[in-house]
Amino acid sequence: MPLLPSFPPIALTIAGSDSGGGAGIQADLKTFSALGVYGASVVTAITAQNTKGVIAVEDVSPRIVAAQIDAVFSDLDVMAVKVGMVSRRETIIVIAEGLRRFERRAVVDPVMVATSGDPLLQPDAMAALTHELLPLTIVVTPNLPEAALLTGRAIAEDEAEMARQAELLMRTGARSVLIKGGHLRGSDATDLLFDGDRLVRFPARRVETRNDHGTGCTLSAAIAAGLTKGQSVPEAAGAAKAYLHEAISAADRLKVGEGRGPVHHFHAWWPR
C-alpha cells in the first residue's frame, strides 16, 4: 500500500545524539522544525557532551540502526534524508543498505574530525564512507579538513583548491559536493557547490562568535529541509547558508553553558 502524502513534509536525520543539545540529532531536529519540516530520526551513537567538550561516546549497534531505518521508512513518507556522525564501518554499511533498499539518496555531512582535532571515524570506516555511502549522496558537505582527508590532499587555502577537491570528490559517485570554507583565512566564509557542470559560490561575511557549536550539522540539515520542500540542490544550499548565517549571527543572544555554545536555531522566534 503506498504511503499517504504527509503534512508537514518529513525529513529524516541519521546521526549521533548530542546531550548538550547543540549538534547532532538535536540540532537537526531543531533545524527541521525551524524550517517548517517534520523531523524523524535514527540514532547512530549516544554522546555525553556539553558546551565544554565530549566526555564519552557509545555507538548504537548496527542491528538497531537498521531496525530504526526500517521502522521509519515503512511508515513515514520521508522526502529527504540527512546522514551525520557515523564512526563505525558496520554502521555505515547498514545505512547504505537501508538507503539502497528504500531507493533513497542522502545529504551526507562527513563528520570525521572533532573541533579538538580528534578523529571521529574508526580507521576502517574511511573506506566504507567513501565506497558505500558517498555514491548514495545527493550532496556531500565536507569542511576543509574533511575534504582534505577524503581526497588525500592538503587542506585547501583558497577557492581554486576547494574547487579541485570538489571535482575529485565527484568521482566517488556523489551527485554534488558542497565544500564549506569556514576554515579559510579572511573576513569571508565562502562555500562552493559543484555538480559536475557548474560551480556555485555562496559567500557570507564571517561572524565573530565563540558560539558556533553545531554549524555543520545545522547546514546539512537545512539543505535536507529545503530538498524536502521541493527545492533544487543549489536553491536548498543557498537557503541553508542564509539560515545558518542568521543562526550564527544571533548565537550570542543565547546563554547556554560555559563553553562554546550552540547557534540560535530559533532566532526568528525567540528571544525577541
C-alpha positions in Angstrom: 0.0 0.0 0.0 1.5 3.4 -1.0 2.2 5.8 1.9 -0.1 8.7 2.2 1.3 12.2 1.5 2.3 13.9 4.7 1.8 17.3 6.1 4.1 18.9 7.0 6.8 17.3 4.7 9.0 14.8 6.5 12.8 14.7 6.7 14.9 12.0 8.4 18.2 12.6 10.2 20.6 9.7 10.7 23.2 10.9 13.2 24.5 10.8 16.7 22.9 12.3 19.8 24.4 15.4 21.5 23.3 15.5 25.1 24.2 19.2 25.2 21.6 19.9 22.5 23.8 21.9 20.2 24.7 19.5 17.4 23.9 16.1 16.1 20.3 14.8 16.1 19.2 17.6 18.4 20.5 20.3 16.1 19.0 18.6 13.0 15.5 18.3 14.6 15.6 21.9 15.7 16.6 23.0 12.2 13.8 20.9 10.6 11.3 22.5 13.0 12.5 26.0 12.4 12.2 25.5 8.6 8.7 24.0 8.7 9.6 20.3 8.3 8.6 17.4 10.4 11.7 15.5 11.7 12.2 11.8 12.2 15.4 10.4 13.5 17.7 7.3 13.5 20.3 7.5 16.3 23.7 6.1 15.4 25.6 7.0 18.6 25.0 8.4 22.1 27.4 11.1 23.3 27.9 12.5 26.7 28.9 16.1 26.0 28.2 19.7 26.8 29.5 23.1 25.6 32.9 22.3 27.0 33.6 19.0 25.2 32.8 15.4 24.7 33.0 13.2 27.8 32.0 9.8 26.3 30.7 8.1 23.2 28.8 4.9 22.8 27.8 3.6 19.4 24.3 2.1 18.8 24.5 -1.4 17.4 24.2 -1.8 13.6 21.2 -4.0 14.2 19.3 -1.3 16.0 20.3 1.3 13.4 18.9 -0.9 10.7 15.7 -1.5 12.6 15.2 2.2 13.1 15.7 2.8 9.4 13.1 0.1 8.5 10.7 1.4 11.1 10.8 5.0 9.8 10.7 4.2 6.0 8.0 1.6 6.4 5.5 4.1 7.9 6.6 7.7 7.2 6.6 9.4 3.8 10.2 10.6 4.1 11.1 13.2 1.4 14.8 13.8 2.3 17.5 12.2 4.4 20.5 13.7 6.1 23.3 11.5 7.4 25.7 12.9 10.0 28.1 11.3 12.6 28.7 7.6 11.8 32.0 6.3 13.2 31.9 2.5 12.5 32.3 0.6 9.3 29.5 -1.7 10.2 27.0 1.1 10.8 28.0 2.9 7.5 27.2 -0.4 5.7 23.8 -0.8 7.2 22.9 2.8 6.5 24.0 2.4 2.8 22.0 -0.9 2.6 18.9 0.9 4.0 19.2 3.8 1.5 19.5 1.3 -1.3 16.6 -0.8 0.0 14.3 2.2 0.0 15.8 3.7 -3.1 16.9 6.9 -1.5 19.9 9.3 -1.7 21.0 11.5 1.2 22.7 14.7 2.2 25.8 13.4 3.9 27.8 15.5 6.4 31.0 13.5 6.7 31.7 14.2 10.4 35.3 12.9 10.6 37.2 15.3 12.9 36.2 16.9 16.2 36.7 20.6 16.8 39.5 19.4 19.2 41.2 17.7 16.3 40.4 14.2 17.5 39.4 11.7 14.7 35.8 10.6 14.9 36.0 7.8 12.3 37.5 4.4 13.2 40.4 3.5 10.9 38.5 1.0 8.8 35.4 3.3 8.4 37.0 5.7 5.9 36.9 3.2 3.0 33.3 2.3 3.8 32.3 6.0 3.9 34.0 6.6 0.5 32.9 3.5 -1.3 29.5 2.7 0.3 27.9 5.9 1.4 29.2 8.7 -0.8 27.9 7.1 -4.0 24.4 7.4 -2.5 24.6 11.1 -1.8 22.6 13.9 -3.3 25.2 16.3 -1.9 28.1 15.7 0.4 29.1 18.7 2.7 32.7 18.4 4.0 34.6 21.3 5.6 38.1 21.9 4.5 39.9 19.4 6.8 37.3 16.7 5.9 37.6 17.4 2.2 41.4 17.1 2.5 41.1 13.7 4.3 38.7 12.4 1.7 40.8 13.5 -1.3 44.3 12.8 0.2 45.4 16.4 -0.4 46.5 19.3 1.8 43.9 21.4 3.4 42.7 24.0 0.9 43.9 27.5 1.4 42.0 29.1 -1.5 38.9 28.6 -3.6 40.9 27.2 -6.5 42.0 24.2 -4.3 38.5 23.9 -2.9 37.1 23.6 -6.4 39.8 21.0 -7.3 38.9 18.9 -4.3 35.2 19.2 -5.1 35.9 17.8 -8.6 37.9 14.8 -7.0 35.0 14.1 -4.6 32.6 13.9 -7.5 34.5 10.8 -8.6 33.1 8.9 -5.6 29.7 9.0 -7.2 28.2 11.9 -5.3 25.8 13.9 -7.4 27.1 17.2 -6.0 29.7 18.4 -3.5 29.4 21.5 -1.2 32.8 22.3 0.3 32.5 24.7 3.3 35.0 27.5 3.5 34.6 28.4 7.1 38.3 27.5 7.9 39.7 29.8 5.2 41.5 32.9 6.4 39.9 36.3 5.9 36.7 38.1 6.6 34.6 35.9 4.3 33.4 32.3 4.7 32.5 31.2 1.2 31.2 27.7 0.4 31.5 26.2 -3.1 28.9 23.9 -4.7 30.0 21.7 -7.6 27.6 19.4 -9.5 29.9 18.3 -12.3 28.8 21.0 -14.7 28.9 24.3 -12.7 30.4 25.8 -9.7 28.2 28.0 -7.5 29.7 30.3 -4.8 27.8 31.0 -1.6 29.7 33.9 0.1 29.0 35.3 3.6 30.7 37.7 5.9 32.4 35.8 8.8 30.6 36.3 12.2 32.9 36.7 15.1 31.5 34.5 17.9 32.6 31.6 20.0 29.1 30.1 20.0 29.3 28.1 16.8 28.7 24.6 18.0 26.6 22.6 15.5 27.2 24.7 12.4 28.0 21.7 10.1 25.0 19.7 11.4 22.7 22.7 11.0 23.8 23.5 7.5 23.3 19.9 6.2 20.0 19.6 8.0 18.8 22.8 6.5 19.8 21.6 3.0 17.8 18.4 3.6 14.8 20.6 4.8 15.0 22.5 1.5 15.1 19.3 -0.5 12.1 18.1 1.4 10.1 21.1 0.3 11.0 20.6 -3.3 13.9 22.9 -3.8 16.8 22.1 -6.1 20.2 21.5 -4.6 21.5 25.0 -5.4 18.3 26.5 -4.0 18.4 24.4 -0.9 22.2 25.1 -0.3 21.6 28.9 -0.7 18.7 29.0 1.6 20.6 26.8 4.1 23.6 29.1 4.0 21.4 32.1 4.7 19.6 30.4 7.6 22.9 29.3 9.2 24.4 32.8 8.8 21.4 34.3 10.7 21.6 31.5 13.3 25.3 32.2 13.9 24.7 36.0 14.0 22.1 35.5 16.7 24.1 32.9 18.7 25.3 35.4 21.3 21.7 36.1 22.3 21.7 32.7 23.9 23.3 31.9 27.2 23.8 28.2 27.1 26.7 26.6 29.1 30.1 27.8 29.9 32.0 26.8 26.7 31.3 27.0 23.0 27.5 27.5 22.8 25.2 26.5 20.0 23.9 28.6 17.1 20.5 30.0 17.5 18.2 27.7 15.6 15.0 29.6 16.5 16.4 33.1 16.0 13.3 34.2 14.1 11.1 33.5 17.1 12.9 33.9 20.4 14.1 35.8 22.3 12.8 38.9 20.6 
